[in-house]
Amino acid sequence: MTAAIRQATGELVVAAADAGLHDFTRAVADWLAEQRISSGLLTLFCRHTSASLLIQENASPGARRDLEDYFARIAPESDRYRHNDEGAEDMPAHLRAALTQTHLAIPVIGGRLALGTWQGIYLFEHRRGPQRRAIALHVIGA
């Protein structure tokens, strides 16, 4: 007999003090544990246009800084953009989000996130200054 498929939805709010990569793996893992789903698929969705989601190395702060520096180079702050309603960082934040992703899909195996040893889940905040970002979660499985 097969186990009944269940699903759950929720939302996490990730507070980012400033631009950059913010690890929120533990909050996702804790939410998943509460759902009591042993195997399935977890989807995360960032509900914003100037922030994104990444699975990235969680061991070396240098790797995170290099990523942040790279995106600052390819989508620099500038007054050349037409869309600058909220300042020089406005359009570059949208470009950086467009170059990354707003959703992630992570397998659930044995009731846990099937992340690799050095992988973490990050909010990539593209705006300077404090932000509160809503992340929608959906898990389906048995």
N, CA, C and O atoms as CSV, one atom per row, in Angstrom:
chain,resi,resn,atom,element,x,y,z
A,1,MET,N,N,0.843,-1.171,0.000
A,1,MET,CA,C,0.000,0.000,0.000
A,1,MET,C,C,0.894,1.242,0.000
A,1,MET,O,O,1.899,1.297,0.708
A,2,THR,N,N,0.520,2.212,-0.787
A,2,THR,CA,C,1.287,3.449,-0.876
A,2,THR,C,C,0.770,4.472,0.125
A,2,THR,O,O,-0.425,4.543,0.410
A,3,ALA,N,N,1.695,5.255,0.646
A,3,ALA,CA,C,1.311,6.303,1.589
A,3,ALA,C,C,0.534,7.392,0.857
A,3,ALA,O,O,0.792,7.666,-0.315
A,4,ALA,N,N,-0.405,8.002,1.543
A,4,ALA,CA,C,-1.201,9.076,0.955
A,4,ALA,C,C,-0.323,10.308,0.725
A,4,ALA,O,O,0.502,10.670,1.565
A,5,ILE,N,N,-0.519,10.930,-0.414
A,5,ILE,CA,C,0.200,12.163,-0.726
A,5,ILE,C,C,-0.437,13.303,0.069
A,5,ILE,O,O,-1.656,13.472,0.098
A,6,ARG,N,N,0.429,14.066,0.705
A,6,ARG,CA,C,-0.018,15.239,1.445
A,6,ARG,C,C,0.745,16.449,0.937
A,6,ARG,O,O,1.775,16.319,0.274
A,7,GLN,N,N,0.230,17.619,1.255
A,7,GLN,CA,C,0.950,18.840,0.922
A,7,GLN,C,C,0.724,19.876,2.011
A,7,GLN,O,O,-0.244,19.814,2.769
A,8,ALA,N,N,1.632,20.814,2.066
A,8,ALA,CA,C,1.535,21.896,3.041
A,8,ALA,C,C,2.107,23.155,2.423
A,8,ALA,O,O,3.004,23.099,1.582
A,9,THR,N,N,1.580,24.286,2.848
A,9,THR,CA,C,2.102,25.572,2.395
A,9,THR,C,C,2.408,26.435,3.611
A,9,THR,O,O,1.851,26.238,4.691
A,10,GLY,N,N,3.287,27.376,3.415
A,10,GLY,CA,C,3.635,28.295,4.485
A,10,GLY,C,C,4.413,29.469,3.944
A,10,GLY,O,O,4.602,29.604,2.735
A,11,GLU,N,N,4.857,30.306,4.838
A,11,GLU,CA,C,5.649,31.469,4.447
A,11,GLU,C,C,6.679,31.755,5.529
A,11,GLU,O,O,6.386,31.693,6.723
A,12,LEU,N,N,7.875,32.065,5.089
A,12,LEU,CA,C,8.933,32.526,5.988
A,12,LEU,C,C,9.241,33.973,5.644
A,12,LEU,O,O,9.180,34.365,4.479
A,13,VAL,N,N,9.566,34.751,6.636
A,13,VAL,CA,C,10.041,36.110,6.400
A,13,VAL,C,C,11.523,36.125,6.733
A,13,VAL,O,O,11.928,35.775,7.842
A,14,VAL,N,N,12.320,36.532,5.765
A,14,VAL,CA,C,13.768,36.598,5.940
A,14,VAL,C,C,14.146,38.069,6.076
A,14,VAL,O,O,13.887,38.873,5.181
A,15,ALA,N,N,14.755,38.404,7.191
A,15,ALA,CA,C,15.228,39.772,7.432
A,15,ALA,C,C,16.663,39.884,6.939
A,15,ALA,O,O,17.535,39.115,7.343
A,16,ALA,N,N,16.892,40.842,6.069
A,16,ALA,CA,C,18.234,41.091,5.539
A,16,ALA,C,C,18.662,42.482,5.987
A,16,ALA,O,O,18.007,43.473,5.666
A,17,ALA,N,N,19.742,42.552,6.716
A,17,ALA,CA,C,20.217,43.844,7.219
A,17,ALA,C,C,20.770,44.719,6.097
A,17,ALA,O,O,20.756,45.946,6.192
A,18,ASP,N,N,21.255,44.080,5.040
A,18,ASP,CA,C,21.853,44.816,3.928
A,18,ASP,C,C,21.892,43.910,2.705
A,18,ASP,O,O,21.451,42.762,2.768
A,19,ALA,N,N,22.411,44.414,1.601
A,19,ALA,CA,C,22.540,43.628,0.378
A,19,ALA,C,C,23.487,42.448,0.614
A,19,ALA,O,O,24.367,42.501,1.473
A,20,GLY,N,N,23.287,41.392,-0.162
A,20,GLY,CA,C,24.180,40.240,-0.096
A,20,GLY,C,C,23.424,38.952,0.131
A,20,GLY,O,O,22.194,38.918,0.114
A,21,LEU,N,N,24.188,37.888,0.345
A,21,LEU,CA,C,23.640,36.551,0.535
A,21,LEU,C,C,23.365,36.296,2.014
A,21,LEU,O,O,24.229,36.497,2.868
A,22,HIS,N,N,22.132,35.847,2.299
A,22,HIS,CA,C,21.700,35.606,3.674
A,22,HIS,C,C,21.205,34.168,3.784
A,22,HIS,O,O,20.203,33.800,3.171
A,23,ASP,N,N,21.907,33.367,4.564
A,23,ASP,CA,C,21.597,31.945,4.733
A,23,ASP,C,C,20.354,31.782,5.604
A,23,ASP,O,O,20.299,32.283,6.727
A,24,PHE,N,N,19.351,31.072,5.067
A,24,PHE,CA,C,18.171,30.775,5.884
A,24,PHE,C,C,17.806,29.291,5.801
A,24,PHE,O,O,16.639,28.917,5.911
A,25,THR,N,N,18.825,28.460,5.605
A,25,THR,CA,C,18.650,27.016,5.518
A,25,THR,C,C,17.976,26.454,6.772
A,25,THR,O,O,17.045,25.656,6.665
A,26,ARG,N,N,18.433,26.860,7.947
A,26,ARG,CA,C,17.899,26.326,9.199
A,26,ARG,C,C,16.403,26.602,9.323
A,26,ARG,O,O,15.649,25.725,9.746
A,27,ALA,N,N,15.965,27.802,8.960
A,27,ALA,CA,C,14.536,28.132,9.046
A,27,ALA,C,C,13.711,27.251,8.111
A,27,ALA,O,O,12.614,26.824,8.470
A,28,VAL,N,N,14.233,26.977,6.917
A,28,VAL,CA,C,13.529,26.101,5.975
A,28,VAL,C,C,13.488,24.679,6.520
A,28,VAL,O,O,12.441,24.034,6.481
A,29,ALA,N,N,14.607,24.187,7.024
A,29,ALA,CA,C,14.669,22.827,7.571
A,29,ALA,C,C,13.720,22.672,8.757
A,29,ALA,O,O,13.063,21.640,8.890
A,30,ASP,N,N,13.642,23.679,9.615
A,30,ASP,CA,C,12.737,23.621,10.760
A,30,ASP,C,C,11.282,23.578,10.302
A,30,ASP,O,O,10.485,22.805,10.833
A,31,TRP,N,N,10.933,24.413,9.309
A,31,TRP,CA,C,9.565,24.409,8.784
A,31,TRP,C,C,9.236,23.047,8.191
A,31,TRP,O,O,8.161,22.498,8.432
A,32,LEU,N,N,10.170,22.504,7.413
A,32,LEU,CA,C,9.947,21.200,6.787
A,32,LEU,C,C,9.730,20.114,7.838
A,32,LEU,O,O,8.844,19.276,7.675
A,33,ALA,N,N,10.508,20.112,8.895
A,33,ALA,CA,C,10.369,19.105,9.959
A,33,ALA,C,C,8.972,19.132,10.573
A,33,ALA,O,O,8.421,18.086,10.915
A,34,GLU,N,N,8.406,20.319,10.711
A,34,GLU,CA,C,7.062,20.449,11.267
A,34,GLU,C,C,5.992,19.818,10.370
A,34,GLU,O,O,4.916,19.456,10.847
A,35,GLN,N,N,6.285,19.687,9.078
A,35,GLN,CA,C,5.283,19.174,8.129
A,35,GLN,C,C,5.202,17.653,8.137
A,35,GLN,O,O,4.213,17.085,7.674
A,36,ARG,N,N,6.229,16.988,8.657
A,36,ARG,CA,C,6.257,15.518,8.770
A,36,ARG,C,C,6.024,14.816,7.437
A,36,ARG,O,O,5.255,13.859,7.345
A,37,ILE,N,N,6.700,15.307,6.417
A,37,ILE,CA,C,6.680,14.649,5.112
A,37,ILE,C,C,8.037,13.992,4.928
A,37,ILE,O,O,9.073,14.652,5.010
A,38,SER,N,N,8.026,12.700,4.680
A,38,SER,CA,C,9.256,11.916,4.612
A,38,SER,C,C,9.947,12.012,3.261
A,38,SER,O,O,11.172,12.115,3.197
A,39,SER,N,N,9.175,11.979,2.180
A,39,SER,CA,C,9.776,12.090,0.857
A,39,SER,C,C,8.858,12.886,-0.044
A,39,SER,O,O,7.639,12.717,-0.020
A,40,GLY,N,N,9.452,13.749,-0.832
A,40,GLY,CA,C,8.651,14.598,-1.705
A,40,GLY,C,C,9.495,15.699,-2.308
A,40,GLY,O,O,10.691,15.534,-2.550
A,41,LEU,N,N,8.845,16.825,-2.544
A,41,LEU,CA,C,9.510,17.959,-3.176
A,41,LEU,C,C,9.081,19.244,-2.479
A,41,LEU,O,O,7.893,19.491,-2.273
A,42,LEU,N,N,10.068,20.053,-2.121
A,42,LEU,CA,C,9.833,21.349,-1.498
A,42,LEU,C,C,10.121,22.428,-2.529
A,42,LEU,O,O,11.172,22.422,-3.170
A,43,THR,N,N,9.191,23.344,-2.683
A,43,THR,CA,C,9.380,24.493,-3.562
A,43,THR,C,C,9.397,25.748,-2.703
A,43,THR,O,O,8.567,25.913,-1.809
A,44,LEU,N,N,10.350,26.632,-2.982
A,44,LEU,CA,C,10.435,27.928,-2.317
A,44,LEU,C,C,10.282,28.992,-3.395
A,44,LEU,O,O,10.801,28.839,-4.500
A,45,PHE,N,N,9.570,30.071,-3.078
A,45,PHE,CA,C,9.325,31.136,-4.046
A,45,PHE,C,C,9.489,32.489,-3.366
A,45,PHE,O,O,8.831,32.770,-2.364
A,46,CYS,N,N,10.368,33.324,-3.911
A,46,CYS,CA,C,10.606,34.673,-3.394
A,46,CYS,C,C,9.559,35.605,-3.999
A,46,CYS,O,O,9.436,35.696,-5.220
A,47,ARG,N,N,8.811,36.293,-3.149
A,47,ARG,CA,C,7.694,37.117,-3.599
A,47,ARG,C,C,8.114,38.566,-3.844
A,47,ARG,O,O,7.378,39.495,-3.511
A,48,HIS,N,N,9.294,38.753,-4.423
A,48,HIS,CA,C,9.821,40.106,-4.636
A,48,HIS,C,C,10.569,40.169,-5.968
A,48,HIS,O,O,10.987,39.140,-6.498
A,49,THR,N,N,10.737,41.381,-6.509
A,49,THR,CA,C,11.417,41.557,-7.801
A,49,THR,C,C,12.829,42.115,-7.668
A,49,THR,O,O,13.512,42.307,-8.674
A,50,SER,N,N,13.275,42.376,-6.448
A,50,SER,CA,C,14.639,42.886,-6.268
A,50,SER,C,C,15.412,42.046,-5.247
A,50,SER,O,O,16.329,42.528,-4.580
A,51,ALA,N,N,15.013,40.782,-5.149
A,51,ALA,CA,C,15.726,39.791,-4.336
A,51,ALA,C,C,15.524,38.449,-5.023
A,51,ALA,O,O,14.596,38.285,-5.815
A,52,SER,N,N,16.385,37.495,-4.721
A,52,SER,CA,C,16.277,36.192,-5.374
A,52,SER,C,C,16.729,35.097,-4.421
A,52,SER,O,O,17.120,35.364,-3.285
A,53,LEU,N,N,16.668,33.866,-4.900
A,53,LEU,CA,C,17.038,32.700,-4.110
A,53,LEU,C,C,18.171,31.950,-4.783
A,53,LEU,O,O,18.213,31.847,-6.009
A,54,LEU,N,N,19.084,31.430,-3.989
A,54,LEU,CA,C,20.200,30.634,-4.510
A,54,LEU,C,C,20.485,29.478,-3.568
A,54,LEU,O,O,20.304,29.582,-2.355
A,55,ILE,N,N,20.932,28.379,-4.148
A,55,ILE,CA,C,21.585,27.326,-3.377
A,55,ILE,C,C,23.060,27.528,-3.652
A,55,ILE,O,O,23.498,27.502,-4.803
A,56,GLN,N,N,23.820,27.728,-2.597
A,56,GLN,CA,C,25.221,28.091,-2.769
A,56,GLN,C,C,26.057,27.495,-1.657
A,56,GLN,O,O,25.528,26.987,-0.668
A,57,GLU,N,N,27.369,27.561,-1.828
A,57,GLU,CA,C,28.297,27.050,-0.827
A,57,GLU,C,C,28.077,27.738,0.513
A,57,GLU,O,O,27.942,28.960,0.582
A,58,ASN,N,N,28.044,26.937,1.582
A,58,ASN,CA,C,27.800,27.496,2.911
A,58,ASN,C,C,29.026,27.456,3.813
A,58,ASN,O,O,28.923,27.748,5.004
A,59,ALA,N,N,30.180,27.101,3.267
A,59,ALA,CA,C,31.369,26.971,4.110
A,59,ALA,C,C,32.268,28.202,4.051
A,59,ALA,O,O,32.729,28.677,5.089
A,60,SER,N,N,32.517,28.715,2.875
A,60,SER,CA,C,33.484,29.796,2.715
A,60,SER,C,C,32.804,31.145,2.514
A,60,SER,O,O,32.120,31.347,1.511
A,61,PRO,N,N,32.982,32.070,3.455
A,61,PRO,CA,C,32.453,33.425,3.245
A,61,PRO,C,C,33.043,34.073,2.001
A,61,PRO,O,O,32.409,34.936,1.394
A,62,GLY,N,N,34.249,33.667,1.617
A,62,GLY,CA,C,34.874,34.213,0.410
A,62,GLY,C,C,34.080,33.906,-0.839
A,62,GLY,O,O,34.013,34.734,-1.748
A,63,ALA,N,N,33.475,32.731,-0.903
A,63,ALA,CA,C,32.660,32.366,-2.069
A,63,ALA,C,C,31.454,33.299,-2.169
A,63,ALA,O,O,31.100,33.746,-3.260
A,64,ARG,N,N,30.835,33.586,-1.053
A,64,ARG,CA,C,29.688,34.497,-1.062
A,64,ARG,C,C,30.116,35.904,-1.468
A,64,ARG,O,O,29.442,36.546,-2.274
A,65,ARG,N,N,31.219,36.386,-0.924
A,65,ARG,CA,C,31.702,37.727,-1.286
A,65,ARG,C,C,32.048,37.801,-2.768
A,65,ARG,O,O,31.761,38.807,-3.416
A,66,ASP,N,N,32.664,36.749,-3.316
A,66,ASP,CA,C,32.991,36.740,-4.750
A,66,ASP,C,C,31.733,36.813,-5.605
A,66,ASP,O,O,31.713,37.523,-6.611
A,67,LEU,N,N,30.678,36.087,-5.220
A,67,LEU,CA,C,29.410,36.160,-5.952
A,67,LEU,C,C,28.816,37.565,-5.886
A,67,LEU,O,O,28.375,38.108,-6.898
A,68,GLU,N,N,28.809,38.138,-4.708
A,68,GLU,CA,C,28.271,39.490,-4.551
A,68,GLU,C,C,29.055,40.488,-5.393
A,68,GLU,O,O,28.465,41.355,-6.037
A,69,ASP,N,N,30.378,40.373,-5.394
A,69,ASP,CA,C,31.223,41.272,-6.188
A,69,ASP,C,C,30.972,41.095,-7.684
A,69,ASP,O,O,30.937,42.073,-8.431
A,70,TYR,N,N,30.801,39.855,-8.118
A,70,TYR,CA,C,30.542,39.574,-9.532
A,70,TYR,C,C,29.250,40.261,-10.000
A,70,TYR,O,O,29.230,40.917,-11.041
A,71,PHE,N,N,28.189,40.103,-9.227
A,71,PHE,CA,C,26.922,40.717,-9.626
A,71,PHE,C,C,26.985,42.232,-9.566
A,71,PHE,O,O,26.318,42.899,-10.357
A,72,ALA,N,N,27.763,42.794,-8.658
A,72,ALA,CA,C,27.951,44.244,-8.611
A,72,ALA,C,C,28.666,44.737,-9.868
A,72,ALA,O,O,28.413,45.848,-10.333
A,73,ARG,N,N,29.555,43.913,-10.415
A,73,ARG,CA,C,30.257,44.300,-11.650
A,73,ARG,C,C,29.357,44.198,-12.880
A,73,ARG,O,O,29.380,45.084,-13.735
A,74,ILE,N,N,28.563,43.123,-12.979
A,74,ILE,CA,C,27.783,42.948,-14.211
A,74,ILE,C,C,26.483,43.758,-14.219
A,74,ILE,O,O,25.908,43.987,-15.283
A,75,ALA,N,N,26.016,44.192,-13.048
A,75,ALA,CA,C,24.824,45.042,-12.965
A,75,ALA,C,C,25.108,46.152,-11.952
A,75,ALA,O,O,24.562,46.156,-10.849
A,76,PRO,N,N,25.980,47.101,-12.349
A,76,PRO,CA,C,26.414,48.131,-11.398
A,76,PRO,C,C,25.332,49.186,-11.144
A,76,PRO,O,O,24.458,49.426,-11.976
A,77,GLU,N,N,25.423,49.795,-9.978
A,77,GLU,CA,C,24.558,50.940,-9.700
A,77,GLU,C,C,24.970,52.074,-10.621
A,77,GLU,O,O,26.156,52.305,-10.854
A,78,SER,N,N,23.965,52.784,-11.144
A,78,SER,CA,C,24.258,53.849,-12.097
A,78,SER,C,C,23.031,54.730,-12.260
A,78,SER,O,O,21.907,54.296,-12.009
A,79,ASP,N,N,23.251,55.970,-12.682
A,79,ASP,CA,C,22.124,56.854,-12.989
A,79,ASP,C,C,21.749,56.754,-14.472
A,79,ASP,O,O,20.934,57.542,-14.952
A,80,ARG,N,N,22.332,55.797,-15.201
A,80,ARG,CA,C,22.052,55.622,-16.636
A,80,ARG,C,C,20.750,54.879,-16.901
A,80,ARG,O,O,20.241,54.923,-18.021
A,81,TYR,N,N,20.210,54.210,-15.918
A,81,TYR,CA,C,18.998,53.428,-16.130
A,81,TYR,C,C,17.767,54.327,-16.172
A,81,TYR,O,O,17.691,55.328,-15.459
A,82,ARG,N,N,16.809,53.962,-17.012
A,82,ARG,CA,C,15.541,54.699,-17.057
A,82,ARG,C,C,14.717,54.444,-15.792
A,82,ARG,O,O,14.070,55.350,-15.268
A,83,HIS,N,N,14.751,53.200,-15.312
A,83,HIS,CA,C,13.987,52.857,-14.105
A,83,HIS,C,C,14.865,53.116,-12.883
A,83,HIS,O,O,15.727,52.310,-12.533
A,84,ASN,N,N,14.628,54.240,-12.256
A,84,ASN,CA,C,15.390,54.595,-11.052
A,84,ASN,C,C,14.466,55.227,-10.016
A,84,ASN,O,O,14.859,56.130,-9.278
A,85,ASP,N,N,13.236,54.734,-9.976
A,85,ASP,CA,C,12.215,55.295,-9.084
A,85,ASP,C,C,12.654,55.330,-7.625
A,85,ASP,O,O,12.271,56.229,-6.877
A,86,GLU,N,N,13.450,54.356,-7.228
A,86,GLU,CA,C,13.878,54.280,-5.829
A,86,GLU,C,C,15.392,54.483,-5.696
A,86,GLU,O,O,15.997,54.052,-4.714
A,87,GLY,N,N,15.991,55.134,-6.678
A,87,GLY,CA,C,17.410,55.445,-6.599
A,87,GLY,C,C,18.271,54.616,-7.540
A,87,GLY,O,O,17.768,53.793,-8.305
A,88,ALA,N,N,19.575,54.847,-7.470
A,88,ALA,CA,C,20.534,54.217,-8.383
A,88,ALA,C,C,20.637,52.710,-8.206
A,88,ALA,O,O,21.132,52.024,-9.100
A,89,GLU,N,N,20.183,52.179,-7.082
A,89,GLU,CA,C,20.246,50.735,-6.855
A,89,GLU,C,C,19.000,50.011,-7.357
A,89,GLU,O,O,18.963,48.781,-7.361
A,90,ASP,N,N,17.980,50.756,-7.778
A,90,ASP,CA,C,16.694,50.164,-8.135
A,90,ASP,C,C,16.798,49.196,-9.315
A,90,ASP,O,O,16.508,48.010,-9.161
A,91,MET,N,N,17.202,49.676,-10.474
A,91,MET,CA,C,17.268,48.800,-11.646
A,91,MET,C,C,18.332,47.714,-11.523
A,91,MET,O,O,18.069,46.579,-11.918
A,92,PRO,N,N,19.518,48.006,-10.995
A,92,PRO,CA,C,20.484,46.918,-10.822
A,92,PRO,C,C,19.933,45.773,-9.967
A,92,PRO,O,O,20.258,44.612,-10.213
A,93,ALA,N,N,19.107,46.086,-8.967
A,93,ALA,CA,C,18.493,45.038,-8.141
A,93,ALA,C,C,17.595,44.157,-8.994
A,93,ALA,O,O,17.598,42.937,-8.835
A,94,HIS,N,N,16.827,44.756,-9.894
A,94,HIS,CA,C,15.958,43.979,-10.786
A,94,HIS,C,C,16.783,43.134,-11.761
A,94,HIS,O,O,16.443,41.979,-12.021
A,95,LEU,N,N,17.856,43.701,-12.296
A,95,LEU,CA,C,18.722,42.952,-13.215
A,95,LEU,C,C,19.350,41.754,-12.518
A,95,LEU,O,O,19.389,40.658,-13.078
A,96,ARG,N,N,19.835,41.952,-11.316
A,96,ARG,CA,C,20.462,40.857,-10.567
A,96,ARG,C,C,19.454,39.759,-10.254
A,96,ARG,O,O,19.783,38.574,-10.308
A,97,ALA,N,N,18.220,40.156,-9.924
A,97,ALA,CA,C,17.180,39.154,-9.673
A,97,ALA,C,C,16.847,38.402,-10.960
A,97,ALA,O,O,16.619,37.193,-10.926
A,98,ALA,N,N,16.816,39.106,-12.098
A,98,ALA,CA,C,16.506,38.457,-13.376
A,98,ALA,C,C,17.598,37.466,-13.784
A,98,ALA,O,O,17.320,36.481,-14.469
A,99,LEU,N,N,18.822,37.724,-13.370
A,99,LEU,CA,C,19.942,36.844,-13.719
A,99,LEU,C,C,20.072,35.639,-12.793
A,99,LEU,O,O,20.835,34.716,-13.077
A,100,THR,N,N,19.346,35.645,-11.709
A,100,THR,CA,C,19.392,34.523,-10.777
A,100,THR,C,C,18.046,33.810,-10.841
A,100,THR,O,O,17.613,33.446,-11.935
A,101,GLN,N,N,17.375,33.598,-9.731
A,101,GLN,CA,C,16.085,32.903,-9.770
A,101,GLN,C,C,15.225,33.309,-8.589
A,101,GLN,O,O,15.725,33.706,-7.537
A,102,THR,N,N,13.921,33.200,-8.787
A,102,THR,CA,C,13.001,33.531,-7.709
A,102,THR,C,C,12.403,32.283,-7.077
A,102,THR,O,O,11.640,32.388,-6.116
A,103,HIS,N,N,12.734,31.101,-7.596
A,103,HIS,CA,C,12.203,29.872,-7.004
A,103,HIS,C,C,13.265,28.773,-6.991
A,103,HIS,O,O,14.188,28.754,-7.806
A,104,LEU,N,N,13.099,27.867,-6.044
A,104,LEU,CA,C,13.970,26.702,-5.911
A,104,LEU,C,C,13.098,25.473,-5.707
A,104,LEU,O,O,12.025,25.566,-5.112
A,105,ALA,N,N,13.544,24.336,-6.191
A,105,ALA,CA,C,12.901,23.051,-5.929
A,105,ALA,C,C,13.955,22.144,-5.299
A,105,ALA,O,O,15.023,21.932,-5.872
A,106,ILE,N,N,13.651,21.616,-4.126
A,106,ILE,CA,C,14.611,20.795,-3.386
A,106,ILE,C,C,13.934,19.478,-3.002
A,106,ILE,O,O,12.885,19.491,-2.358
A,107,PRO,N,N,14.522,18.343,-3.389
A,107,PRO,CA,C,13.955,17.056,-2.978
A,107,PRO,C,C,13.978,16.907,-1.452
A,107,PRO,O,O,14.857,17.426,-0.764
A,108,VAL,N,N,12.987,16.186,-0.962
A,108,VAL,CA,C,12.912,15.837,0.456
A,108,VAL,C,C,13.115,14.328,0.537
A,108,VAL,O,O,12.342,13.561,-0.038
A,109,ILE,N,N,14.144,13.907,1.246
A,109,ILE,CA,C,14.466,12.489,1.396
A,109,ILE,C,C,14.666,12.211,2.883
A,109,ILE,O,O,15.451,12.885,3.550
A,110,GLY,N,N,13.962,11.235,3.383
A,110,GLY,CA,C,14.074,10.910,4.804
A,110,GLY,C,C,13.645,12.049,5.708
A,110,GLY,O,O,14.157,12.189,6.819
A,111,GLY,N,N,12.709,12.864,5.243
A,111,GLY,CA,C,12.215,13.978,6.037
A,111,GLY,C,C,13.138,15.176,6.086
A,111,GLY,O,O,12.887,16.128,6.826
A,112,ARG,N,N,14.219,15.136,5.293
A,112,ARG,CA,C,15.213,16.224,5.325
A,112,ARG,C,C,15.448,16.787,3.933
A,112,ARG,O,O,15.188,16.125,2.928
A,113,LEU,N,N,15.940,18.009,3.888
A,113,LEU,CA,C,16.335,18.621,2.622
A,113,LEU,C,C,17.481,17.810,2.024
A,113,LEU,O,O,18.442,17.494,2.725
A,114,ALA,N,N,17.396,17.471,0.748
A,114,ALA,CA,C,18.439,16.681,0.098
A,114,ALA,C,C,19.523,17.608,-0.462
A,114,ALA,O,O,19.849,17.552,-1.648
A,115,LEU,N,N,20.069,18.449,0.399
A,115,LEU,CA,C,21.155,19.351,0.011
A,115,LEU,C,C,22.491,18.631,0.141
A,115,LEU,O,O,22.640,17.714,0.949
A,116,GLY,N,N,23.447,19.053,-0.655
A,116,GLY,CA,C,24.790,18.512,-0.541
A,116,GLY,C,C,25.482,19.029,0.703
A,116,GLY,O,O,24.995,19.946,1.365
A,117,THR,N,N,26.617,18.436,1.014
A,117,THR,CA,C,27.363,18.758,2.229
A,117,THR,C,C,27.639,20.247,2.386
A,117,THR,O,O,27.521,20.784,3.488
A,118,TRP,N,N,28.000,20.910,1.313
A,118,TRP,CA,C,28.409,22.314,1.403
A,118,TRP,C,C,27.360,23.257,0.837
A,118,TRP,O,O,27.680,24.396,0.498
A,119,GLN,N,N,26.123,22.810,0.728
A,119,GLN,CA,C,25.078,23.655,0.156
A,119,GLN,C,C,24.197,24.271,1.235
A,119,GLN,O,O,23.862,23.632,2.232
A,120,GLY,N,N,23.833,25.524,1.009
A,120,GLY,CA,C,22.895,26.226,1.865
A,120,GLY,C,C,21.894,26.973,1.006
A,120,GLY,O,O,22.136,27.215,-0.176
A,121,ILE,N,N,20.764,27.340,1.606
A,121,ILE,CA,C,19.726,28.094,0.919
A,121,ILE,C,C,19.888,29.566,1.301
A,121,ILE,O,O,19.929,29.912,2.482
A,122,TYR,N,N,19.978,30.414,0.295
A,122,TYR,CA,C,20.253,31.827,0.528
A,122,TYR,C,C,19.211,32.731,-0.111
A,122,TYR,O,O,18.761,32.499,-1.234
A,123,LEU,N,N,18.841,33.763,0.630
A,123,LEU,CA,C,18.178,34.905,0.039
A,123,LEU,C,C,19.295,35.789,-0.489
A,123,LEU,O,O,20.223,36.122,0.248
A,124,PHE,N,N,19.217,36.170,-1.747
A,124,PHE,CA,C,20.196,37.089,-2.327
A,124,PHE,C,C,19.509,38.450,-2.391
A,124,PHE,O,O,18.768,38.749,-3.328
A,125,GLU,N,N,19.772,39.255,-1.383
A,125,GLU,CA,C,19.172,40.593,-1.312
A,125,GLU,C,C,19.977,41.527,-2.215
A,125,GLU,O,O,21.196,41.635,-2.087
A,126,HIS,N,N,19.275,42.198,-3.127
A,126,HIS,CA,C,19.937,43.059,-4.098
A,126,HIS,C,C,19.807,44.548,-3.773
A,126,HIS,O,O,20.333,45.388,-4.504
A,127,ARG,N,N,19.116,44.878,-2.689
A,127,ARG,CA,C,18.962,46.278,-2.293
A,127,ARG,C,C,19.799,46.535,-1.043
A,127,ARG,O,O,19.958,45.666,-0.186
A,128,ARG,N,N,20.328,47.756,-0.966
A,128,ARG,CA,C,21.042,48.159,0.245
A,128,ARG,C,C,20.031,48.507,1.331
A,128,ARG,O,O,18.908,48.914,1.036
A,129,GLY,N,N,20.428,48.347,2.566
A,129,GLY,CA,C,19.553,48.706,3.679
A,129,GLY,C,C,18.657,47.551,4.089
A,129,GLY,O,O,18.510,46.581,3.345
A,130,PRO,N,N,18.067,47.649,5.253
A,130,PRO,CA,C,17.273,46.546,5.785
A,130,PRO,C,C,16.024,46.264,4.946
A,130,PRO,O,O,15.327,47.178,4.506
A,131,GLN,N,N,15.766,44.981,4.742
A,131,GLN,CA,C,14.582,44.514,4.007
A,131,GLN,C,C,14.000,43.329,4.747
A,131,GLN,O,O,14.710,42.620,5.461
A,132,ARG,N,N,12.714,43.119,4.576
A,132,ARG,CA,C,12.037,41.921,5.070
A,132,ARG,C,C,11.414,41.272,3.849
A,132,ARG,O,O,10.554,41.866,3.199
A,133,ARG,N,N,11.843,40.050,3.531
A,133,ARG,CA,C,11.411,39.388,2.304
A,133,ARG,C,C,10.563,38.164,2.622
A,133,ARG,O,O,10.932,37.341,3.460
A,134,ALA,N,N,9.429,38.054,1.948
A,134,ALA,CA,C,8.514,36.936,2.140
A,134,ALA,C,C,8.881,35.807,1.171
A,134,ALA,O,O,9.014,36.024,-0.034
A,135,ILE,N,N,9.039,34.616,1.714
A,135,ILE,CA,C,9.343,33.432,0.933
A,135,ILE,C,C,8.201,32.429,1.114
A,135,ILE,O,O,7.972,31.935,2.218
A,136,ALA,N,N,7.494,32.134,0.032
A,136,ALA,CA,C,6.405,31.146,0.079
A,136,ALA,C,C,7.005,29.755,-0.028
A,136,ALA,O,O,7.945,29.533,-0.791
A,137,LEU,N,N,6.456,28.812,0.745
A,137,LEU,CA,C,6.925,27.422,0.740
A,137,LEU,C,C,5.756,26.503,0.404
A,137,LEU,O,O,4.620,26.743,0.815
A,138,HIS,N,N,6.052,25.453,-0.344
A,138,HIS,CA,C,5.066,24.424,-0.659
A,138,HIS,C,C,5.803,23.090,-0.687
A,138,HIS,O,O,6.804,22.945,-1.388
A,139,VAL,N,N,5.309,22.121,0.073
A,139,VAL,CA,C,5.903,20.792,0.054
A,139,VAL,C,C,4.793,19.814,-0.290
A,139,VAL,O,O,3.663,19.929,0.185
A,140,ILE,N,N,5.146,18.850,-1.127
A,140,ILE,CA,C,4.207,17.791,-1.478
A,140,ILE,C,C,4.944,16.468,-1.376
A,140,ILE,O,O,6.091,16.358,-1.811
A,141,GLY,N,N,4.300,15.474,-0.810
A,141,GLY,CA,C,4.936,14.176,-0.656
A,141,GLY,C,C,4.182,13.298,0.331
A,141,GLY,O,O,3.021,13.542,0.660
A,142,ALA,N,N,4.872,12.288,0.783
A,142,ALA,CA,C,4.250,11.335,1.703
A,142,ALA,C,C,5.059,11.211,2.971
A,142,ALA,O,O,4.690,10.452,3.867
